[in-house]
Amino acid sequence: MPDDAAQIASELSGLLKAGAADPLSLLAGEWRFHACFLAPFSPAFAESRRQFLIDGGGPLSATVEQLRHQGLSASEATETARKLIESATGLCVAVVAGDHGVASIPQPFFGHISPEWRQGAAQVLAEPYRTPFAGALAALEAQSDRNWPRLVAGPAVKDGDLVNFWLELAHGVAEASELAGLREDARQADLGHWTAEAVAILAGADELDAEDHAALCRCRLVAGDFAAATSELAACAAAGGEAEAVELLDHLASTVCRAGGPPEVAAWLAEPPAALAGSAYDVAFARVRILAALGGGPADLRPAVAALVAADRKLARQALTREPLWQVTAADPGELLDTAAAAELLGRSPTAIAKRIEARTMPVHAADGQVRIPRRALDAWRTVLDEHRLLDA
C-alpha cells in the first residue's frame, strides 16, 4: 500500500464506488444519517481478512472483482485488494437510522483521518448523506486523542453523552433485528457486536434497566455471542423484565437452533438463574428445542423433556407431538435414514412417516436438497415420547 495519503484516499474512493450501488437502495422507508465511529475489526471481519490474506478467498474476495470493474487487470486487482486489506487497521462505520431501526455501512480505515481520506470515505453513502457524514468524519479528526469506543461523531451524539448514544443504538439494532426475524445480515451482526461491546465498556450496571438488557441481549444474539446473550437475558429478568425475558427465551432458542448450537446454551437452561424461576415452562421448552436441533441421543433429551412435562403436561403434550420443533440443524447429525428405513424401524407405514416429516413432528435433517431422518435423534425422540405415552398422539 502506498504511503501517500492522497493515493490511499483515491484507491479507497474507487473501491467504494466500484459497485455503483447505493447500500441504502435496498432499504425501505425514510432514512437519515445517524453517526459514524471508528472500531476495531469485528470477529467476523477479522476472520474474513485473515482468510483473504492467506488464500484470496472468503467474503472479501469480492473486492478483487470490484477493482476489476474499474479497469484493473486480474493481477493488478488482486495485488491492490491485498494491499488495501492488509493496510487496514480497523473499520470506519457509518450508521443510518430509519423508522424501524438502524443499518450500518462499514469500510476499511487505515489509521489516518486526513482530508484526502475523508473525501474518499464519504463516498460510501449516497449523495443526500454525504455532507453530514463528511462533517462527522471531520469531527473525528479532532478526537485523535481518544480510542474505541469513544471515537464517535454525528447528529445522534447529544452533548457528548456516549453512554446514551450507544444505548440508543442498541435499541435501534434490537428493533431492526425484530423486523428481520431470523434473516442473517453480516453488517447487522457486526453492528450488534460493536454496540454491545461499547455499552459493556462504558456503562455501569446501575445505568441499565430491563429494556436496555433486552436490547443488548438481541444485539448479542444478532452477533452470535450466545454466552453474553444469556447473561443479558438473566440481567433483564433480574431487573424486573420477566415478560421481556420470556420473549427473549423464544428468540434465543430460535437463533441457537438455526445455528445448530452451541450446546452450552442448553446446559445454561438446565440450571437457569433464580430470576427465571417463574418461567419454568418457557425455560424447559427452549432447552428441548435446542437439544432437538442438536440431534443428541436419549441421555441428552430425556431430562429436558421430563422437566417440560413437569412444568405443564398439557402444553408439553401439544409441543412435543404437534409443534415443528424436531428439525436437526447440527453440522454432524450422524447416520441418516430414508423414509422407508425409518418406517421399518418404527413399525409405521411410509405414508405415516412422510406426513410426520412434512409437519416436522419427528426428527429430520435437511441438506443438499434432501430431507432425511437422523438415526440418533430418532432413537431419542422415540424413547422420550414412548416414556410419556405420546408416541401415538
N, C-alpha and C positions, 0 to 999 in steps of 0.2 A: 504494500500500500504506500503511495507517495506521501511524503511528509507535508507537502504544501496544503494548507487548509482549504484554499480555493478549489484545488483539484479534488480533494476529498468531497467537498460540498457538491461539485459538479457531478462526480461519479454517483453520489447518493441521490441527487435530484433525478438523474437519468434513470437510476434503478427504480425509484418510486413511480416515475411516470411511465415506465416501460409497459405496464399492463393496460394503460389508457383506460382505466376503470375507476370510478368513484367508489371507495369502500363503503360509502353510505347509501349507494344507489339501491341496494337490496333491502334496506330497512324502511319499513312503512312508518308513516306519521311525520310530525314536525320534530326536527332535531336542532339543537343548538350546541355551540362549543361550550364545554364544561370546564376543563382544566387540562394540564399536562404535567407529567412528572418524569423524573429520571429514576430508573430502577435497575437493580442487578438482574442478570439473566434469570428468568423463571426456570424451574427444574425441567419443564418440557422443552423450552428453547435451548437450554444448556445441552440437553441430550441431542437435540436436532443439530446443533452446532458441532458437537463432538463427532456425530456420525458423518456430517458433511465433510469435515476436515480430514476424516480418515479415508472415506471411500467415495465422496461426492454424492452420496445417496441421501434419502430421507426427505422431509418436507422442504428443506432449504434448497434442494436441487432445482426447484422452480426458478430460483434466482438466475441460474445459467440461461434458461430459456428466455427470461425477461431481457437479459443483456443481449442475447442473440437477436431478439426483435428490434433492438436498437441498431443493428448492423454489424455487430462484432462477429468474428468467426467463432467456430466452436471452441478452438483452443484459447482464443483471447477471452471469450466469455467465461470459460472455466477458470482461467487464471485470475481475471478481475473479480469474479464472485468469491473465489477463495481468499483473495487479499482483503476484500471488503469484510467478509465474515470473520476472518482471522483477526483483523484490526479492531473489531468492535469490542468495547469494554463494558457495555451494558445496553439498555434499551431506553429510548425516549418514547413515552406512551401518551398519545393524545386521547382524550376522553370526550365523547359527545353524550348529551343527555336528551331524552325524549319523554313522551308522556308515560311510557311504561318501562322505565329503567335506563340503563346506560350501555354504551358499547365502546370498545377501545380499538385504536389503530396503532400498533407498536412499530418501531423502526430502529435500526441499529444506531447506537451512539458511540462516538469514537474518542470521548474524553475531553473534547474542547467545544465550548459554546461560543463559537466565533460568528461574526456577522455572515460570513460565507456559508457556514454550516446551517445557520438558522434559515437563510434564504432557500437552501435546498430542502431542508427538513419540512418547512411549511407547506411544501407542495404535496405532501401525503394526503391532505384534505382538499375537498372541493372548494371552489372559489369563495362561496359565502362564509366559510370558516377560517380562511387563511389569515385575514387581518387580526382577529382576536388570538389565533394560535401563534402568529408571529410575535404579537405583544407579550404573550405568556412566555415564549422562548426567550425574549429579551429580558424579562423579569428573572428567569432562571439564571441568566448570566450574572446578575447581581447577587446571587445566592451561592457563589462558588465556594464559600467557606462552610457550607452545610453538607450534610451527607444523607443517605437514604434513612428513613423515608420523609425527610424534611425538604427535599428538592421538589417543591410543588408550586405551581403558579397557575393563575387563571381566574375567571369571574366567580367560580364556585368557592374559592378560598376567601372566607369572610373574616376580616380583622386578624388575619394570621392564625386563626384557630384551626390547627391541623387535626386535632382530635375529632372535632366536629366534621371537618371535611372528609376524613377517612370513614367515619361512621355513616355519614350520609351516602358516601359512595358504596359502602357495604349494603345499605338498604336498596340502593339502585341495582346492584348486582343481583341481590336476592329477588327483587321484583322481576327483573329480566329473566332469571332462571325459572321462576314460576310459570311465566308465559311460554318459555321454550320447552318446558316439560323435560323429557329425557333426551332431547336432541343434543348431541355433542357439539361443542363450539370451542376450539382451541384458544381463541382470543379471550372468550369469557372465562375459560379455565384459568388462564394466566392472570386476568384481572382479579378474579376471586382470590387467587394465591397472594398477589401483592397487597390487596386490600386487607385481608385477614392478618397478614404478617405485620402490616403497618399499624393496625389497631393494637395488636399484641405488644408491639414495641412502645407505642405512645400513650395508650390509655390505661388508667388504673382500674382495678376491679370495681371500685365504687362508682365509676363513671358509666357503667354499663347496666342497662335494665334487661328484662326478659326479651323484649323485642329486638334489642341490639344483639343479644346472644343468638336469637333465632336467625337473624340476618347473617351473622358470622358463621353459623352452622351451615347455612345454604352456600355461603362463599366457599367454605372448606369442601363441601360436597361437590360443587362445581369444579373445584381444583383437584378432586380425587384424593384429598388428605383426610382419610377416614378416621384416623386416630384423633386428630384435632377436632373433627366434626362431632365425635361422640362426647368430647369434653365440653364443647359449646352446647350440645343438646342437654347435657346434665346441668350445666350452669343456667340454661333457660328455665328448666323445671324448678331448680332451686330458687330462682328469682321470682317465682310465682307464675310462671308461664306454662302451667300444666296443659292447657288446651293447645298451645303452640307446640309443646313437646310431643303430643300425640300425633299431630300433623307431621312433625319432623321425623318421627319414627317411621311413618309410612314412606316419606321421601328417602330416608336413609336406606331402608330395605330395598326400595326400587333401584336406587343408584348402585348399591352394592351388588344386587342381583344382576344388573346389566353388566357390571364389570367382572362378574364371576369370582368375587371375593373382595377383600381378604377374609379368611376365616376368623381373624382376631375380632372382627365386629360381632360375630355370633357368640364368641367367648365373652365379650363385654356384656352382651344382652343376657347371658346366662346368670350373671351376677350384677344386675343394674344398680345404680346409686339409689339411695333411700328416697331421693326426691321423685323417683318414678314408681314408687310403691303403689300409688293409686291407679296406675296404668298397667296392671299386671297382664291383662289380655293383650293389649297392644304391643307390649314388650315381647310377650311369648309369640305372637303372630309374626312380628318382624323377624324374630330368631328362626322360626320354622321356614319362612320364605327364603331366608339367606341360606340355611342348611340345605333346603331343597335345590337351590341353584348351584350349590357346591357339589351336589351329587354324591355325598358320602354314604357310608354303609349304615346298617341299623343302629350300631352303637352310638353314632352321632345324632341320629334323628329321634330315637326313642325318648330320651329325657325331655327334649324340646316339645314333642307332641304331647307327652304326659303333662307338662306344665300348661300347655294351651288348653287341654281338656279340663284340667283342674280349675283354670281361670273362668271358663264358661263353656260347658259341654255343648250347649245348643249352637252357639256361634262357631265353636270348633268343628262340629259335625258339618255345618254348612261350608266352612272354609276348606276343610280337608277333602271333601268329596265333590264340591261344585265350583270352587274358585280355580282359575288358571294359574296356579302357583307352582306347578311342578316342572317348569322348563329348566333344564340343567344348562348353565352357561359357563361352567368351569372349563378351563382350557383342555384338561385331560379328563374326559368323562368315563374312561375305561372301556371295557368291551361293549360294543353296540349290537343290538338285535334288530332284525326287521320285524314287521308286523306278525308274520306267520310264526316266527320263533317265539315271540312274546306271547302270542295266543296259546301256543302249545304249552309253554311254561306255566301259564296261569290257568290253563284249562278253560279258556274262553274262546269264543269264535273270533276269527279275524275281523268280522264286521264290528263286533263289540269293542275290540281293541282300537280299530280305526276311529270309532266315534269318540273314544276317550282321548286319543291322540289329537283329534281335531279340536276338542274342547280344552286340551292341555290339563286334563284332570288325572293324568298319570305321567310319570317321568318321560320326558322326551329331550332330544338334543338335536338342534338344527345346525348344520354345517355343510358348506359346498352345495347348497340347494337340496340337501336331503334331510329328512326328519326321521330319526331312528330312536330306539329305546335303550338307554344305558342300563346294562345288567346290574351293576352295583346299586344304582339308585332305585331300580325296580325292586330289588330284594328288600331295600329299606322301606320303600313305600308299602309293599305288600305286608311286611312284618308289622308296621305300626298301625295300619288300617285294620288288619286282622285282630290285633290285640284289643282294639277299641270297638270291634264289631262294626266296622264301617266299610269293609271291602265290598259288600254288595249293595251299599247305599246308593 
